[in-house]
């Protein structure tokens, strides 16, 4: 029998908070309002597909553009990538509230930094829908008693190909490509990319 003194000692755990939440941004404020809905509450008009602004799906596209251009977002994502590049921080788990948007974009950045092909990154991102299917069904069922037509919220719960594509397109529009975005937008350098490769590939 192996005694407790012979068991491997787990590394000390550390929690690092890199908040990325903007009280002025529609996705954060409108979604919070919808999820707090009381019995019989109307889904906020901005989330409806017939809204002049395009509804929840357009709101999500704008969020991914915001990931690329907003100073707050660029600072948070750069800090997260640098943390992943630190050998002292590994093993490491990163996540956000739903585990698909902020988490998904960060994963896309790390994989892009490692030279992973775009179609592989997209497939990895879309895998989220399979893994979150049970949780999303639970959320919709729970909201059915409080919010009229909870299916309007589906664009907020799903990882959609067009969301990630919009983020990549904004990278191209604003920076001319991922390499320039990582260097100029996030301020990452060759040493950071080398450390990522050493930590995650070697």
Secondary structure, DSSP 4 states (H G I P E B T S, - for coil): ---GGGSPPPPPP---------TTSHHHHHHHHHHTPPTTBPPPGGGSTTSTT-HHHHHHHHHHHHHHH-HHHHHHHHHHHHHHT-GGG-S-----SSSSSHHHHHHHHHHHHTT--HHHHHHHHHHHHHHHHHHHHHHHHHHHTTBTTGGGGHHHHS--HHHHHHHHHHHHHHHSSHHHIIIIIS---HHHHHHHHHHHT-
